Amino acid sequence: MPRSKTKSKRTRRGEMRKRAQFFDRHAEHIRLVLIGGGAILVATLLAKVVLG
């Protein structure tokens, strides 16, 4: 079985740049979704505790 070739600096830099551009575009939406999900989770737990 052939060993996998390590990625060059240029390839890694390009991948990092693509990842950074993705997060620049979608970070706000991802953050809002996570905050909303956390709020729903907390509300559910509080309702279970209060209502028994």
mmCIF file as Biopython writes it, N, C-alpha, C and O atoms, coordinates in Angstrom:
data_model
#
loop_
_atom_site.group_PDB
_atom_site.id
_atom_site.type_symbol
_atom_site.label_atom_id
_atom_site.label_alt_id
_atom_site.label_comp_id
_atom_site.label_asym_id
_atom_site.label_entity_id
_atom_site.label_seq_id
_atom_site.pdbx_PDB_ins_code
_atom_site.Cartn_x
_atom_site.Cartn_y
_atom_site.Cartn_z
_atom_site.occupancy
_atom_site.B_iso_or_equiv
_atom_site.auth_seq_id
_atom_site.auth_asym_id
_atom_site.pdbx_PDB_model_num
ATOM 1   N N  . MET A ? 1  ? 0.845   -1.182 0.000  1.0 0.0 1  A 1 
ATOM 2   C CA . MET A ? 1  ? 0.000   0.000  0.000  1.0 0.0 1  A 1 
ATOM 3   C C  . MET A ? 1  ? 0.893   1.248  0.000  1.0 0.0 1  A 1 
ATOM 4   O O  . MET A ? 1  ? 1.746   1.385  0.877  1.0 0.0 1  A 1 
ATOM 5   N N  . PRO A ? 2  ? 0.713   2.160  -0.965 1.0 0.0 2  A 1 
ATOM 6   C CA . PRO A ? 2  ? 1.576   3.342  -1.037 1.0 0.0 2  A 1 
ATOM 7   C C  . PRO A ? 2  ? 1.258   4.330  0.083  1.0 0.0 2  A 1 
ATOM 8   O O  . PRO A ? 2  ? 0.104   4.513  0.470  1.0 0.0 2  A 1 
ATOM 9   N N  . ARG A ? 3  ? 2.313   4.956  0.588  1.0 0.0 3  A 1 
ATOM 10  C CA . ARG A ? 3  ? 2.118   5.966  1.626  1.0 0.0 3  A 1 
ATOM 11  C C  . ARG A ? 3  ? 1.550   7.238  1.009  1.0 0.0 3  A 1 
ATOM 12  O O  . ARG A ? 3  ? 1.873   7.588  -0.127 1.0 0.0 3  A 1 
ATOM 13  N N  . SER A ? 4  ? 0.698   7.927  1.770  1.0 0.0 4  A 1 
ATOM 14  C CA . SER A ? 4  ? 0.126   9.157  1.228  1.0 0.0 4  A 1 
ATOM 15  C C  . SER A ? 4  ? 1.187   10.253 1.184  1.0 0.0 4  A 1 
ATOM 16  O O  . SER A ? 4  ? 2.001   10.394 2.096  1.0 0.0 4  A 1 
ATOM 17  N N  . LYS A ? 5  ? 1.154   11.009 0.121  1.0 0.0 5  A 1 
ATOM 18  C CA . LYS A ? 5  ? 2.124   12.073 -0.068 1.0 0.0 5  A 1 
ATOM 19  C C  . LYS A ? 5  ? 1.734   13.267 0.812  1.0 0.0 5  A 1 
ATOM 20  O O  . LYS A ? 5  ? 0.561   13.633 0.884  1.0 0.0 5  A 1 
ATOM 21  N N  . THR A ? 6  ? 2.714   13.864 1.470  1.0 0.0 6  A 1 
ATOM 22  C CA . THR A ? 6  ? 2.403   15.027 2.303  1.0 0.0 6  A 1 
ATOM 23  C C  . THR A ? 6  ? 2.060   16.210 1.406  1.0 0.0 6  A 1 
ATOM 24  O O  . THR A ? 6  ? 2.574   16.329 0.294  1.0 0.0 6  A 1 
ATOM 25  N N  . LYS A ? 7  ? 1.203   17.063 1.893  1.0 0.0 7  A 1 
ATOM 26  C CA . LYS A ? 7  ? 0.769   18.212 1.110  1.0 0.0 7  A 1 
ATOM 27  C C  . LYS A ? 7  ? 1.838   19.295 1.132  1.0 0.0 7  A 1 
ATOM 28  O O  . LYS A ? 7  ? 2.523   19.499 2.134  1.0 0.0 7  A 1 
ATOM 29  N N  . SER A ? 8  ? 1.962   19.973 0.019  1.0 0.0 8  A 1 
ATOM 30  C CA . SER A ? 8  ? 2.944   21.051 -0.067 1.0 0.0 8  A 1 
ATOM 31  C C  . SER A ? 8  ? 2.438   22.268 0.704  1.0 0.0 8  A 1 
ATOM 32  O O  . SER A ? 8  ? 1.255   22.373 1.026  1.0 0.0 8  A 1 
ATOM 33  N N  . LYS A ? 9  ? 3.354   23.176 0.989  1.0 0.0 9  A 1 
ATOM 34  C CA . LYS A ? 9  ? 2.979   24.410 1.691  1.0 0.0 9  A 1 
ATOM 35  C C  . LYS A ? 9  ? 1.925   25.171 0.895  1.0 0.0 9  A 1 
ATOM 36  O O  . LYS A ? 9  ? 0.983   25.733 1.455  1.0 0.0 9  A 1 
ATOM 37  N N  . ARG A ? 10 ? 2.103   25.176 -0.409 1.0 0.0 10 A 1 
ATOM 38  C CA . ARG A ? 10 ? 1.185   25.917 -1.271 1.0 0.0 10 A 1 
ATOM 39  C C  . ARG A ? 10 ? -0.226  25.342 -1.188 1.0 0.0 10 A 1 
ATOM 40  O O  . ARG A ? 10 ? -1.200  26.092 -1.124 1.0 0.0 10 A 1 
ATOM 41  N N  . THR A ? 11 ? -0.338  24.007 -1.190 1.0 0.0 11 A 1 
ATOM 42  C CA . THR A ? 11 ? -1.647  23.353 -1.099 1.0 0.0 11 A 1 
ATOM 43  C C  . THR A ? 11 ? -2.285  23.631 0.258  1.0 0.0 11 A 1 
ATOM 44  O O  . THR A ? 11 ? -3.468  23.961 0.338  1.0 0.0 11 A 1 
ATOM 45  N N  . ARG A ? 12 ? -1.496  23.497 1.325  1.0 0.0 12 A 1 
ATOM 46  C CA . ARG A ? 12 ? -2.034  23.750 2.667  1.0 0.0 12 A 1 
ATOM 47  C C  . ARG A ? 12 ? -2.482  25.190 2.817  1.0 0.0 12 A 1 
ATOM 48  O O  . ARG A ? 12 ? -3.527  25.464 3.406  1.0 0.0 12 A 1 
ATOM 49  N N  . ARG A ? 13 ? -1.680  26.124 2.275  1.0 0.0 13 A 1 
ATOM 50  C CA . ARG A ? 13 ? -2.033  27.544 2.362  1.0 0.0 13 A 1 
ATOM 51  C C  . ARG A ? 13 ? -3.337  27.819 1.620  1.0 0.0 13 A 1 
ATOM 52  O O  . ARG A ? 13 ? -4.177  28.583 2.095  1.0 0.0 13 A 1 
ATOM 53  N N  . GLY A ? 14 ? -3.505  27.193 0.448  1.0 0.0 14 A 1 
ATOM 54  C CA . GLY A ? 14 ? -4.733  27.366 -0.319 1.0 0.0 14 A 1 
ATOM 55  C C  . GLY A ? 14 ? -5.946  26.826 0.412  1.0 0.0 14 A 1 
ATOM 56  O O  . GLY A ? 14 ? -7.017  27.432 0.387  1.0 0.0 14 A 1 
ATOM 57  N N  . GLU A ? 15 ? -5.774  25.671 1.071  1.0 0.0 15 A 1 
ATOM 58  C CA . GLU A ? 15 ? -6.879  25.095 1.838  1.0 0.0 15 A 1 
ATOM 59  C C  . GLU A ? 15 ? -7.242  25.982 3.022  1.0 0.0 15 A 1 
ATOM 60  O O  . GLU A ? 15 ? -8.420  26.180 3.320  1.0 0.0 15 A 1 
ATOM 61  N N  . MET A ? 16 ? -6.224  26.514 3.695  1.0 0.0 16 A 1 
ATOM 62  C CA . MET A ? 16 ? -6.488  27.401 4.824  1.0 0.0 16 A 1 
ATOM 63  C C  . MET A ? 16 ? -7.213  28.658 4.363  1.0 0.0 16 A 1 
ATOM 64  O O  . MET A ? 16 ? -8.099  29.164 5.053  1.0 0.0 16 A 1 
ATOM 65  N N  . ARG A ? 17 ? -6.832  29.155 3.198  1.0 0.0 17 A 1 
ATOM 66  C CA . ARG A ? 17 ? -7.475  30.356 2.672  1.0 0.0 17 A 1 
ATOM 67  C C  . ARG A ? 17 ? -8.945  30.084 2.334  1.0 0.0 17 A 1 
ATOM 68  O O  . ARG A ? 17 ? -9.817  30.900 2.630  1.0 0.0 17 A 1 
ATOM 69  N N  . LYS A ? 18 ? -9.210  28.928 1.711  1.0 0.0 18 A 1 
ATOM 70  C CA . LYS A ? 18 ? -10.596 28.570 1.394  1.0 0.0 18 A 1 
ATOM 71  C C  . LYS A ? 18 ? -11.431 28.445 2.659  1.0 0.0 18 A 1 
ATOM 72  O O  . LYS A ? 18 ? -12.572 28.902 2.712  1.0 0.0 18 A 1 
ATOM 73  N N  . ARG A ? 19 ? -10.848 27.820 3.675  1.0 0.0 19 A 1 
ATOM 74  C CA . ARG A ? 19 ? -11.553 27.664 4.953  1.0 0.0 19 A 1 
ATOM 75  C C  . ARG A ? 19 ? -11.844 29.020 5.576  1.0 0.0 19 A 1 
ATOM 76  O O  . ARG A ? 19 ? -12.942 29.238 6.088  1.0 0.0 19 A 1 
ATOM 77  N N  . ALA A ? 20 ? -10.881 29.933 5.542  1.0 0.0 20 A 1 
ATOM 78  C CA . ALA A ? 20 ? -11.063 31.267 6.104  1.0 0.0 20 A 1 
ATOM 79  C C  . ALA A ? 20 ? -12.147 32.033 5.346  1.0 0.0 20 A 1 
ATOM 80  O O  . ALA A ? 20 ? -12.963 32.723 5.957  1.0 0.0 20 A 1 
ATOM 81  N N  . GLN A ? 21 ? -12.156 31.913 4.024  1.0 0.0 21 A 1 
ATOM 82  C CA . GLN A ? 21 ? -13.180 32.594 3.231  1.0 0.0 21 A 1 
ATOM 83  C C  . GLN A ? 21 ? -14.561 32.039 3.544  1.0 0.0 21 A 1 
ATOM 84  O O  . GLN A ? 21 ? -15.530 32.795 3.617  1.0 0.0 21 A 1 
ATOM 85  N N  . PHE A ? 22 ? -14.662 30.727 3.731  1.0 0.0 22 A 1 
ATOM 86  C CA . PHE A ? 22 ? -15.942 30.106 4.083  1.0 0.0 22 A 1 
ATOM 87  C C  . PHE A ? 22 ? -16.458 30.677 5.397  1.0 0.0 22 A 1 
ATOM 88  O O  . PHE A ? 22 ? -17.626 31.050 5.500  1.0 0.0 22 A 1 
ATOM 89  N N  . PHE A ? 23 ? -15.579 30.745 6.411  1.0 0.0 23 A 1 
ATOM 90  C CA . PHE A ? 23 ? -16.017 31.241 7.709  1.0 0.0 23 A 1 
ATOM 91  C C  . PHE A ? 23 ? -16.312 32.730 7.664  1.0 0.0 23 A 1 
ATOM 92  O O  . PHE A ? 23 ? -17.189 33.201 8.388  1.0 0.0 23 A 1 
ATOM 93  N N  . ASP A ? 24 ? -15.602 33.485 6.831  1.0 0.0 24 A 1 
ATOM 94  C CA . ASP A ? 24 ? -15.914 34.907 6.677  1.0 0.0 24 A 1 
ATOM 95  C C  . ASP A ? 24 ? -17.333 35.083 6.141  1.0 0.0 24 A 1 
ATOM 96  O O  . ASP A ? 24 ? -18.063 35.979 6.567  1.0 0.0 24 A 1 
ATOM 97  N N  . ARG A ? 25 ? -17.715 34.217 5.200  1.0 0.0 25 A 1 
ATOM 98  C CA . ARG A ? 25 ? -19.046 34.328 4.594  1.0 0.0 25 A 1 
ATOM 99  C C  . ARG A ? 25 ? -20.151 33.832 5.526  1.0 0.0 25 A 1 
ATOM 100 O O  . ARG A ? 25 ? -21.222 34.437 5.590  1.0 0.0 25 A 1 
ATOM 101 N N  . HIS A ? 26 ? -19.901 32.735 6.253  1.0 0.0 26 A 1 
ATOM 102 C CA . HIS A ? 26 ? -20.976 32.061 6.972  1.0 0.0 26 A 1 
ATOM 103 C C  . HIS A ? 26 ? -20.899 32.163 8.493  1.0 0.0 26 A 1 
ATOM 104 O O  . HIS A ? 26 ? -21.751 31.603 9.183  1.0 0.0 26 A 1 
ATOM 105 N N  . ALA A ? 27 ? -19.912 32.857 9.028  1.0 0.0 27 A 1 
ATOM 106 C CA . ALA A ? 27 ? -19.706 32.881 10.480 1.0 0.0 27 A 1 
ATOM 107 C C  . ALA A ? 27 ? -20.902 33.464 11.220 1.0 0.0 27 A 1 
ATOM 108 O O  . ALA A ? 27 ? -21.307 32.931 12.253 1.0 0.0 27 A 1 
ATOM 109 N N  . GLU A ? 28 ? -21.466 34.538 10.714 1.0 0.0 28 A 1 
ATOM 110 C CA . GLU A ? 28 ? -22.588 35.182 11.411 1.0 0.0 28 A 1 
ATOM 111 C C  . GLU A ? 28 ? -23.784 34.240 11.504 1.0 0.0 28 A 1 
ATOM 112 O O  . GLU A ? 28 ? -24.405 34.127 12.561 1.0 0.0 28 A 1 
ATOM 113 N N  . HIS A ? 29 ? -24.104 33.576 10.421 1.0 0.0 29 A 1 
ATOM 114 C CA . HIS A ? 29 ? -25.238 32.650 10.416 1.0 0.0 29 A 1 
ATOM 115 C C  . HIS A ? 29 ? -24.980 31.470 11.348 1.0 0.0 29 A 1 
ATOM 116 O O  . HIS A ? 29 ? -25.867 31.070 12.102 1.0 0.0 29 A 1 
ATOM 117 N N  . ILE A ? 30 ? -23.787 30.921 11.299 1.0 0.0 30 A 1 
ATOM 118 C CA . ILE A ? 30 ? -23.444 29.793 12.173 1.0 0.0 30 A 1 
ATOM 119 C C  . ILE A ? 30 ? -23.553 30.214 13.629 1.0 0.0 30 A 1 
ATOM 120 O O  . ILE A ? 30 ? -24.077 29.468 14.456 1.0 0.0 30 A 1 
ATOM 121 N N  . ARG A ? 31 ? -23.059 31.406 13.943 1.0 0.0 31 A 1 
ATOM 122 C CA . ARG A ? 31 ? -23.107 31.909 15.325 1.0 0.0 31 A 1 
ATOM 123 C C  . ARG A ? 31 ? -24.552 32.068 15.797 1.0 0.0 31 A 1 
ATOM 124 O O  . ARG A ? 31 ? -24.887 31.684 16.917 1.0 0.0 31 A 1 
ATOM 125 N N  . LEU A ? 32 ? -25.400 32.632 14.947 1.0 0.0 32 A 1 
ATOM 126 C CA . LEU A ? 32 ? -26.802 32.825 15.327 1.0 0.0 32 A 1 
ATOM 127 C C  . LEU A ? 32 ? -27.518 31.491 15.532 1.0 0.0 32 A 1 
ATOM 128 O O  . LEU A ? 32 ? -28.328 31.351 16.449 1.0 0.0 32 A 1 
ATOM 129 N N  . VAL A ? 33 ? -27.217 30.517 14.680 1.0 0.0 33 A 1 
ATOM 130 C CA . VAL A ? 33 ? -27.831 29.192 14.822 1.0 0.0 33 A 1 
ATOM 131 C C  . VAL A ? 33 ? -27.406 28.551 16.139 1.0 0.0 33 A 1 
ATOM 132 O O  . VAL A ? 33 ? -28.232 27.966 16.838 1.0 0.0 33 A 1 
ATOM 133 N N  . LEU A ? 34 ? -26.138 28.656 16.477 1.0 0.0 34 A 1 
ATOM 134 C CA . LEU A ? 34 ? -25.659 28.071 17.735 1.0 0.0 34 A 1 
ATOM 135 C C  . LEU A ? 34 ? -26.262 28.763 18.950 1.0 0.0 34 A 1 
ATOM 136 O O  . LEU A ? 34 ? -26.626 28.101 19.922 1.0 0.0 34 A 1 
ATOM 137 N N  . ILE A ? 35 ? -26.372 30.079 18.905 1.0 0.0 35 A 1 
ATOM 138 C CA . ILE A ? 35 ? -26.982 30.829 20.017 1.0 0.0 35 A 1 
ATOM 139 C C  . ILE A ? 35 ? -28.451 30.443 20.155 1.0 0.0 35 A 1 
ATOM 140 O O  . ILE A ? 35 ? -28.939 30.215 21.262 1.0 0.0 35 A 1 
ATOM 141 N N  . GLY A ? 36 ? -29.158 30.370 19.015 1.0 0.0 36 A 1 
ATOM 142 C CA . GLY A ? 36 ? -30.577 29.979 19.051 1.0 0.0 36 A 1 
ATOM 143 C C  . GLY A ? 36 ? -30.762 28.581 19.600 1.0 0.0 36 A 1 
ATOM 144 O O  . GLY A ? 36 ? -31.662 28.338 20.404 1.0 0.0 36 A 1 
ATOM 145 N N  . GLY A ? 37 ? -29.913 27.660 19.168 1.0 0.0 37 A 1 
ATOM 146 C CA . GLY A ? 37 ? -29.998 26.286 19.677 1.0 0.0 37 A 1 
ATOM 147 C C  . GLY A ? 37 ? -29.726 26.224 21.164 1.0 0.0 37 A 1 
ATOM 148 O O  . GLY A ? 37 ? -30.390 25.479 21.886 1.0 0.0 37 A 1 
ATOM 149 N N  . GLY A ? 38 ? -28.761 26.995 21.631 1.0 0.0 38 A 1 
ATOM 150 C CA . GLY A ? 38 ? -28.456 27.038 23.065 1.0 0.0 38 A 1 
ATOM 151 C C  . GLY A ? 38 ? -29.616 27.612 23.857 1.0 0.0 38 A 1 
ATOM 152 O O  . GLY A ? 38 ? -29.929 27.121 24.942 1.0 0.0 38 A 1 
ATOM 153 N N  . ALA A ? 39 ? -30.261 28.653 23.325 1.0 0.0 39 A 1 
ATOM 154 C CA . ALA A ? 39 ? -31.399 29.260 24.012 1.0 0.0 39 A 1 
ATOM 155 C C  . ALA A ? 39 ? -32.556 28.272 24.126 1.0 0.0 39 A 1 
ATOM 156 O O  . ALA A ? 39 ? -33.210 28.196 25.166 1.0 0.0 39 A 1 
ATOM 157 N N  . ILE A ? 40 ? -32.807 27.525 23.072 1.0 0.0 40 A 1 
ATOM 158 C CA . ILE A ? 40 ? -33.877 26.524 23.098 1.0 0.0 40 A 1 
ATOM 159 C C  . ILE A ? 40 ? -33.555 25.430 24.106 1.0 0.0 40 A 1 
ATOM 160 O O  . ILE A ? 40 ? -34.436 24.986 24.842 1.0 0.0 40 A 1 
ATOM 161 N N  . LEU A ? 41 ? -32.306 24.997 24.145 1.0 0.0 41 A 1 
ATOM 162 C CA . LEU A ? 41 ? -31.890 23.955 25.083 1.0 0.0 41 A 1 
ATOM 163 C C  . LEU A ? 41 ? -32.078 24.419 26.527 1.0 0.0 41 A 1 
ATOM 164 O O  . LEU A ? 41 ? -32.594 23.676 27.361 1.0 0.0 41 A 1 
ATOM 165 N N  . VAL A ? 42 ? -31.656 25.651 26.816 1.0 0.0 42 A 1 
ATOM 166 C CA . VAL A ? 42 ? -31.797 26.193 28.178 1.0 0.0 42 A 1 
ATOM 167 C C  . VAL A ? 42 ? -33.271 26.332 28.540 1.0 0.0 42 A 1 
ATOM 168 O O  . VAL A ? 42 ? -33.667 25.985 29.653 1.0 0.0 42 A 1 
ATOM 169 N N  . ALA A ? 43 ? -34.084 26.831 27.621 1.0 0.0 43 A 1 
ATOM 170 C CA . ALA A ? 43 ? -35.512 26.982 27.891 1.0 0.0 43 A 1 
ATOM 171 C C  . ALA A ? 43 ? -36.161 25.629 28.166 1.0 0.0 43 A 1 
ATOM 172 O O  . ALA A ? 43 ? -37.011 25.514 29.050 1.0 0.0 43 A 1 
ATOM 173 N N  . THR A ? 44 ? -35.770 24.625 27.428 1.0 0.0 44 A 1 
ATOM 174 C CA . THR A ? 44 ? -36.313 23.274 27.631 1.0 0.0 44 A 1 
ATOM 175 C C  . THR A ? 44 ? -35.922 22.738 28.998 1.0 0.0 44 A 1 
ATOM 176 O O  . THR A ? 44 ? -36.758 22.180 29.710 1.0 0.0 44 A 1 
ATOM 177 N N  . LEU A ? 45 ? -34.669 22.901 29.366 1.0 0.0 45 A 1 
ATOM 178 C CA . LEU A ? 45 ? -34.230 22.427 30.683 1.0 0.0 45 A 1 
ATOM 179 C C  . LEU A ? 45 ? -34.923 23.163 31.818 1.0 0.0 45 A 1 
ATOM 180 O O  . LEU A ? 45 ? -35.307 22.551 32.814 1.0 0.0 45 A 1 
ATOM 181 N N  . LEU A ? 46 ? -35.087 24.485 31.670 1.0 0.0 46 A 1 
ATOM 182 C CA . LEU A ? 46 ? -35.788 25.263 32.698 1.0 0.0 46 A 1 
ATOM 183 C C  . LEU A ? 46 ? -37.233 24.820 32.819 1.0 0.0 46 A 1 
ATOM 184 O O  . LEU A ? 46 ? -37.755 24.712 33.929 1.0 0.0 46 A 1 
ATOM 185 N N  . ALA A ? 47 ? -37.890 24.562 31.689 1.0 0.0 47 A 1 
ATOM 186 C CA . ALA A ? 47 ? -39.284 24.125 31.722 1.0 0.0 47 A 1 
ATOM 187 C C  . ALA A ? 47 ? -39.401 22.778 32.430 1.0 0.0 47 A 1 
ATOM 188 O O  . ALA A ? 47 ? -40.346 22.557 33.186 1.0 0.0 47 A 1 
ATOM 189 N N  . LYS A ? 48 ? -38.458 21.887 32.194 1.0 0.0 48 A 1 
ATOM 190 C CA . LYS A ? 48 ? -38.489 20.578 32.853 1.0 0.0 48 A 1 
ATOM 191 C C  . LYS A ? 48 ? -38.301 20.720 34.355 1.0 0.0 48 A 1 
ATOM 192 O O  . LYS A ? 48 ? -38.957 20.027 35.133 1.0 0.0 48 A 1 
ATOM 193 N N  . VAL A ? 49 ? -37.410 21.614 34.765 1.0 0.0 49 A 1 
ATOM 194 C CA . VAL A ? 49 ? -37.150 21.808 36.194 1.0 0.0 49 A 1 
ATOM 195 C C  . VAL A ? 49 ? -38.348 22.475 36.870 1.0 0.0 49 A 1 
ATOM 196 O O  . VAL A ? 49 ? -38.776 22.048 37.942 1.0 0.0 49 A 1 
ATOM 197 N N  . VAL A ? 50 ? -38.885 23.517 36.245 1.0 0.0 50 A 1 
ATOM 198 C CA . VAL A ? 50 ? -39.996 24.267 36.847 1.0 0.0 50 A 1 
ATOM 199 C C  . VAL A ? 50 ? -41.265 23.430 36.871 1.0 0.0 50 A 1 
ATOM 200 O O  . VAL A ? 50 ? -41.957 23.384 37.888 1.0 0.0 50 A 1 
ATOM 201 N N  . LEU A ? 51 ? -41.576 22.770 35.768 1.0 0.0 51 A 1 
ATOM 202 C CA . LEU A ? 51 ? -42.818 22.009 35.681 1.0 0.0 51 A 1 
ATOM 203 C C  . LEU A ? 51 ? -42.703 20.620 36.310 1.0 0.0 51 A 1 
ATOM 204 O O  . LEU A ? 51 ? -43.706 19.957 36.572 1.0 0.0 51 A 1 
ATOM 205 N N  . GLY A ? 52 ? -41.505 20.211 36.538 1.0 0.0 52 A 1 
ATOM 206 C CA . GLY A ? 52 ? -41.303 18.930 37.206 1.0 0.0 52 A 1 
ATOM 207 C C  . GLY A ? 52 ? -41.370 17.832 36.238 1.0 0.0 52 A 1 
ATOM 208 O O  . GLY A ? 52 ? -41.222 16.668 36.613 1.0 0.0 52 A 1 
#
